[in-house]
Amino acid sequence: PGAKMTSDLIVAKKSKTKPVRNMLGQKKRSSPTRFRPETERQVNQLFPTSRKKDRKVKPVKNDNRNQTGRKRSRPPSKKNENSKKKVQKGNPLKQRKAKKTKDKTQKAKIKASPETVEINNAISFHANRKQLSEAVSLYEKAVEKGLANSYTYSNIINAYVRCGNTTGAIDMLKKYKNTGTTPDIISYTTVLKGMCGDLRLNEAKELLKEVEMKGLKPNIRTVNTLLRGCIFSGDIKFAEEITSSMQKKWKVDPDVSSKEYIIALFCRGLCIDKATTLVKNWKTGSELEDAVHSATLSLCVGRAATLLGEWKIAKNMLKATLQLLEKASAPSKQSKETQSEGSRNTAALGGKRGWGERGHSQGRTESLQVFRKHRQEEMKKEASELLEHVSKKAKVKLKDLPGIENMTSKQKDSPLIFQVLRSQNLMARMLQVFLFPSEKMEQADSLCQKLEENLLNTFGLERLIKRSFCTKKERKAKSEMYEQEFKNKYRKRINTSQKLEYDFIFSHAKRPNDEVVLPTKLEVCSGTGDWVVAQAKADEGKANWMSLEMRHDRVHETFTKAVMHNVSNLGILCGDATKIVPNNIKLKSIDKIFVNYPEPPQKTGGYESQSRHLLTADFFKSMANALKPNGVLTVITDNMWYGQLLLHIVSETSDFQDALLSVGRDTGRAVFDSVKVAGGKSSVLNLYEGPPCWKTSGLGEKGKMSSSYFDRLWRREKQTKRYLLCLIPNYNRETNQKPVKNTRIIFED
């Protein structure tokens, strides 16, 4: 019997039972080996010395124990089951989660056919090339055959956004919802990208609420898309809301791009206290990426400190920027090895490659390296110029500061006198800045009110008013008065028909005498303002300039450079050029218009452009109406295909005639292409290859021509080809008469 019991014990030990699993199908953690109760009792009888003598083994009821020997739980009563069902029925959060899991399982069951995959890849290909009509025809084909899935809708939405048709993307998102499938966060983020690019931030806020109501969580790319919209429009308050929500509600950690956007917005609002705190706290992992990233943040703070006259903070930040850029330009062996991995893990989380590994092409990688290197060189250039400016201004004595003669003796003795004078001078410069809203205003008063709000909330005017007083008592008593005085001066610059008044805008600009009316020149798509600031400085006392740029961040950089170079004959406009030129600039009031390196709708393609771009036939007409009879429009591009496209667009209208520039070896210019004007027998428009004509375009002396961002970029890459249009408005186009001889002038170099 003893041998038999021992063999039974061995068999019990070696027997394999099925692993116990929980509700999710996962294996439970293995507990120490336990015998069945019957076997344990038999072992105690066989080996009584291994147990305590006084221990009694209780009889076990097999019907109330499971295989492991534990007591079974009581089955739930019908009463409890009904109450649980009621709770689950009335809980919307649980219902959304259940629906979400159901949708996922349905999606997993449906496998895309090879034809669907092929159509989706083709739509994505045409979206990258900004060819909308081809992408739409493929989408319609997929819907007709019943092959469209979630990827089809995501790709066609991306095609609409890339081609600048945000309204079409919104309509396509509605169609996606009507299919009965909840759109994923990728589709919503793509539509948000289009809204933010068009400065439709109010609509983006409403769409974000819809995303949260559907139970979707924004990811890092969604956050960066919204923050980029705040950068373009200058909305600091909305950026603060996103920053608080991303970590508390959405559980998303900021990446490199998020940090740059948030700190840049604080710096534009002149909140350098918040910005410096964030710069000290935020760091990245990769050594090389950390150097470039930290240099960008330090440069933002240094720029804001320079504007406010905080010379000590500015010096420290700008010196740190130069040191970090030197470190980035000569990376160590370790940084070279970790550059590809570290930069991809940190910087690319919310970038264009954030959704996966698709798009890692050799051509894109090389172009990114070129622009990254050029960006570092541009940052070095700006930091060096700012540091030189700070060093000079820090040595200026109190008696030499502008506005000191208006101060009382008590104010002169105040330790805040430098801060007060700097803030007041900066407020005077802001009278030449106009941040136009995206929506159209019906009355001039409402437009002026909106322009003032934008300066107060996004350009740091509110902070400057607070810094314009020596004591807190004086600030409380006079801050409202200062603000109202600023508004009264500002409203004189917009007349009742919402047109800009140049006499008031350039009232502080130098001129030979009061009777002379200086010519007005305008640059459209002015970027960060390198070129226009240098031109305005060279034309001081000879001409007044205006810059027009859509993006708020670039406008702020232009303003900083104008203040740094003490340029008083430059008006800075921010907004959509297709709305500002026809609605806010007087007819026949501009002498010269320049469009330097406009963004093409697509790299290659036919003459019928499918993507939205600025230089359409309607906008050419608006510029012709704004120019004086002998005014000149100069368009320069480095894209041959785009130059030919613009030539065909202008030739189909009767708004312009060619300026007939001289060509030959002496000028370095040649006629690249020619097209006859529609409706004219002998009128021809030319596309020139080479540099612009200095006298014709109104650029002053040839040797003093300044370079722009793209000029320096292509010079570094040894790309020197330029294509230009030089046009004169044809004011006889309405009567279909031949142009008067005096309006058609042949200029020589």
Secondary structure, DSSP 8 states (H G I E B T S, - for coil): -HHHHHHHHHHHHH------B-TTS-B---------HHHHHHHHHH-GGGS-TT-------GGGB-TTS-B------HHHHHHHHHHHHH-HHHHHHHHHHHHHHHHHHS---HHHHHHHHHHHHHHHTT-HHHHHHHHHHHHHHT---HHHHHHHHHHHHHTT-HHHHHHHHHHHHHTT----HHHHHHHHHHHHHTT-HHHHHHHHHHHHHTT----HHHHHHHHHHHHHHT-HHHHHHHHHHHHHTS-----HHHHHHHHHHHHHTT-HHHHHHHHHH---SSHHHHHHHHHHHHHHHHHHHHHHT-HHHHHHHHHHHHHHHHHHHS--HHHHHHHHHHHHHHTTSSSTTTT-STT--HHHHHHHHHHHHHHHHHHHHHHHHHHHHHHHHHT--GGGSTTGGGS-HHHHTSTTHHHHHHHHHHHHHGGGEEE--SS--SSHHHHHHHHHHHHHHHSSHHHHHHTT-SSHHHHHHHHHHHHHHHHHHHHTTB-TTS-B-HHHHTTTS--S-TT----EEEEES-TTSHHHHHHHHHTTTT-EEEEEES-HHHHHHHHHHHHHTT--SEEEEES-HHHHHHHHS-TT-EEEEEEES---S-SS--SS--S--S--HHHHHHHHHHEEEEEEEEEEES-HHHHHHHHHHHHTSSSEEE-----BTTTTBEEEEEEE-TT-SS-EEEEEES---HHHHT---GGG----HHHHHHHHTT----EEEEEEE-TTTTTT----GGGS-----
